[in-house]
């Protein structure tokens, strides 16, 4: 029984607090021209209901900058993380392409060296005719190809 009384008392208190906050306010002018405000309009007077919501406060011109909310800060950090991830992926892709190109150049250089060692080496003259290298020139060309392979291949 005591619990019900306490609950009833709390409920009445809440209604008494909420009631005035939600009450309508009226404005009227009496016969002498004086403006009055009240919760109930007077009998025989024309009263106008007023809106009771408080106006929004404008921001002060010298107010400190508004700190971003935690969700905005998290979003900024996430965007920065994604940007760095994309940059790392692009860098890795560039390095992979460079490594493949270096490997391709190495294979070509080794093939050229094998051909020079196994076949007669020639050059083309101004007329487009083959001019075969003598033994000394061939050895010099092979040595040059070996040096290129050493520089190009790991």
Beta strands, then each sheet from edge to edge (+ up, - down):
strand 1: 25-29
strand 2: 35-38
strand 3: 48-50
strand 4: 122-124
strand 5: 130-132
sheet 1: 2+ 1- 3+
sheet 2: 4+ 5-
end
